[in-house]
Amino acid sequence: MNVAAKNNSPIRTLTYSAICLALCLVLPFLTGQIPQIGSALCPMHLPVLLCGFLCGPWWAAAVGFVAPLLRSAIFTMPPMPAAIAMAFELCTYGLISGLLRRKSRESLGWLYGSLILAMIAGRLVWGAAQVVILGLGDTPFTWAAFWAGAVANAIPGIIVQLILIPLLVVALRKAKLAD
């Protein structure tokens, strides 16, 4: 069996997706002891973005949507209804990074561009979900709340994502463990 056929195997995709889902469940334990650090590092975002580049849009979107809901059901974190907004956000991360993964193979610049587009799209979807969810209650979702939640408080996580995801994707591709 040649490397290309092995890398496109459904078993590999399923395995990588399962590993990414497991990481979504476990990584927040490493940062969650101090809630401000946990929310700033965005530990669930990393495996979902990586899943997009490794497994494609549909698997990564599924992992992204299920992960916060499953984690909320099992560990009560993230709490509802925040988990619902995160489900749409992470689903978007997985979908966009997966859709752009072929383009990201062309150069490191395209990889970063794909990652940044996925991150922006996910944060915009999170904001839209927050508007809808909070609009059903009495709490308005303001521009300041969006900026704080999507950008200002997440800067450490954004930096970690911009460093780790390209390193991991490039390393896995060089090792012929990803296409």
C-alpha positions as CSV (number, residue, x, y, z in Angstrom):
1,M,0.0,0.0,0.0
2,N,1.4,3.4,-0.9
3,V,1.7,6.3,1.5
4,A,-1.1,8.3,-0.2
5,A,-3.6,5.5,0.1
6,K,-2.6,4.9,3.7
7,N,-3.0,8.6,4.6
8,N,-6.5,8.7,3.1
9,S,-7.7,5.6,5.0
10,P,-11.1,6.0,6.8
11,I,-9.6,4.2,9.8
12,R,-6.9,6.8,10.1
13,T,-9.4,9.6,9.8
14,L,-11.7,8.0,12.4
15,T,-8.7,7.4,14.7
16,Y,-7.5,11.0,14.4
17,S,-11.0,12.3,15.0
18,A,-11.4,10.2,18.1
19,I,-8.0,11.4,19.4
20,C,-9.0,15.0,18.8
21,L,-12.3,14.5,20.6
22,A,-10.5,12.9,23.5
23,L,-8.1,15.8,23.6
24,C,-11.1,18.2,23.7
25,L,-12.3,16.4,26.8
26,V,-9.0,16.2,28.6
27,L,-7.0,19.4,27.7
28,P,-9.3,21.7,29.7
29,F,-8.4,19.7,32.9
30,L,-4.8,21.0,32.4
31,T,-5.9,24.6,32.3
32,G,-9.3,24.6,34.1
33,Q,-8.0,24.7,37.6
34,I,-7.8,28.4,37.3
35,P,-10.9,29.4,35.2
36,Q,-9.3,32.7,33.9
37,I,-6.4,30.7,32.5
38,G,-8.6,28.0,31.0
39,S,-10.8,30.4,29.2
40,A,-7.8,32.4,28.0
41,L,-6.0,29.4,26.5
42,C,-9.0,28.0,24.7
43,P,-7.8,24.4,25.1
44,M,-10.7,22.8,23.2
45,H,-10.0,24.9,20.1
46,L,-6.6,23.3,19.5
47,P,-7.7,19.7,18.8
48,V,-10.6,20.9,16.6
49,L,-8.5,23.1,14.4
50,L,-5.9,20.3,14.1
51,C,-8.7,17.9,13.3
52,G,-9.8,20.1,10.4
53,F,-6.3,20.0,8.9
54,L,-5.9,16.3,9.5
55,C,-9.4,14.8,8.9
56,G,-11.2,17.3,6.7
57,P,-14.3,19.4,7.2
58,W,-17.0,16.9,8.0
59,W,-15.2,15.0,10.7
60,A,-13.7,18.1,12.2
61,A,-17.1,19.9,12.2
62,A,-18.7,16.9,14.0
63,V,-15.9,16.8,16.6
64,G,-16.2,20.5,17.1
65,F,-19.9,20.4,17.6
66,V,-20.0,17.4,19.8
67,A,-17.0,18.2,22.1
68,P,-18.4,21.1,24.2
69,L,-21.8,19.5,24.5
70,L,-20.3,16.1,25.5
71,R,-17.9,17.8,28.0
72,S,-20.8,19.8,29.4
73,A,-22.9,16.7,29.8
74,I,-20.1,14.7,31.5
75,F,-18.2,17.4,33.5
76,T,-20.7,20.3,33.5
77,M,-18.0,22.5,31.9
78,P,-18.5,24.5,29.8
79,P,-21.9,25.3,31.4
80,M,-25.0,25.5,29.4
81,P,-25.9,27.6,27.4
82,A,-22.3,28.6,26.8
83,A,-21.6,25.1,25.6
84,I,-24.2,25.6,22.8
85,A,-22.5,28.7,21.5
86,M,-19.1,26.9,21.8
87,A,-20.5,24.0,19.8
88,F,-21.3,26.2,16.9
89,E,-18.0,28.0,17.2
90,L,-15.9,24.9,17.3
91,C,-18.0,23.3,14.5
92,T,-17.1,26.3,12.4
93,Y,-13.4,26.0,13.2
94,G,-13.4,22.4,12.1
95,L,-15.4,23.0,9.0
96,I,-13.4,26.0,7.7
97,S,-9.9,24.6,8.6
98,G,-11.0,21.3,6.9
99,L,-12.3,23.0,3.8
100,L,-9.1,25.0,3.5
101,R,-6.7,22.1,4.3
102,R,-6.0,21.4,0.6
103,K,-5.0,25.0,0.1
104,S,-2.9,24.9,3.3
105,R,-0.6,22.3,1.7
106,E,0.7,24.8,-0.8
107,S,2.8,26.8,1.6
108,L,3.3,27.8,5.2
109,G,1.6,31.1,4.3
110,W,-1.5,29.3,3.2
111,L,-1.5,27.2,6.3
112,Y,-1.4,30.3,8.5
113,G,-4.0,32.0,6.3
114,S,-6.3,29.0,6.5
115,L,-5.9,28.9,10.3
116,I,-6.6,32.6,10.7
117,L,-9.7,32.5,8.5
118,A,-11.0,29.5,10.5
119,M,-10.4,31.3,13.8
120,I,-12.1,34.5,12.6
121,A,-15.1,32.6,11.2
122,G,-15.5,30.6,14.4
123,R,-15.4,33.6,16.6
124,L,-18.0,35.4,14.4
125,V,-20.3,32.3,14.6
126,W,-19.7,32.2,18.4
127,G,-20.8,35.9,18.6
128,A,-23.9,35.2,16.5
129,A,-24.8,32.2,18.6
130,Q,-24.4,34.3,21.8
131,V,-26.7,37.0,20.3
132,V,-29.4,34.4,19.7
133,I,-29.0,32.5,23.0
134,L,-28.8,35.6,25.1
135,G,-31.5,37.3,23.1
136,L,-33.9,34.6,24.3
137,G,-33.2,35.8,27.8
138,D,-32.9,39.2,29.4
139,T,-29.2,39.7,28.9
140,P,-28.1,41.6,25.8
141,F,-24.9,40.5,24.0
142,T,-23.0,43.7,23.4
143,W,-20.1,44.6,21.2
144,A,-17.9,44.9,24.3
145,A,-18.9,41.4,25.4
146,F,-18.1,40.0,22.0
147,W,-14.7,41.8,21.9
148,A,-13.8,40.6,25.4
149,G,-14.9,37.0,24.8
150,A,-13.7,36.5,21.2
151,V,-10.5,38.6,21.2
152,A,-9.2,40.4,24.4
153,N,-9.6,37.5,26.8
154,A,-8.5,34.9,24.2
155,I,-5.2,36.5,23.1
156,P,-3.1,33.9,24.9
157,G,-5.1,31.1,23.3
158,I,-4.9,32.8,19.9
159,I,-1.1,33.0,20.2
160,V,-0.9,29.3,21.3
161,Q,-3.0,28.3,18.3
162,L,-0.9,30.3,15.9
163,I,2.2,28.6,17.2
164,L,1.2,25.0,17.8
165,I,-1.2,24.2,15.0
166,P,1.2,25.0,12.1
167,L,4.0,23.2,14.0
168,L,1.9,20.1,14.5
169,V,0.5,20.1,10.9
170,V,3.9,20.5,9.3
171,A,5.5,17.9,11.6
172,L,2.8,15.4,10.9
173,R,3.0,16.0,7.1
174,K,6.8,15.7,7.2
175,A,6.4,12.4,9.0
176,K,3.9,11.3,6.4
177,L,1.3,10.9,9.1
178,A,-1.0,13.5,7.4
179,D,-1.7,14.5,3.9
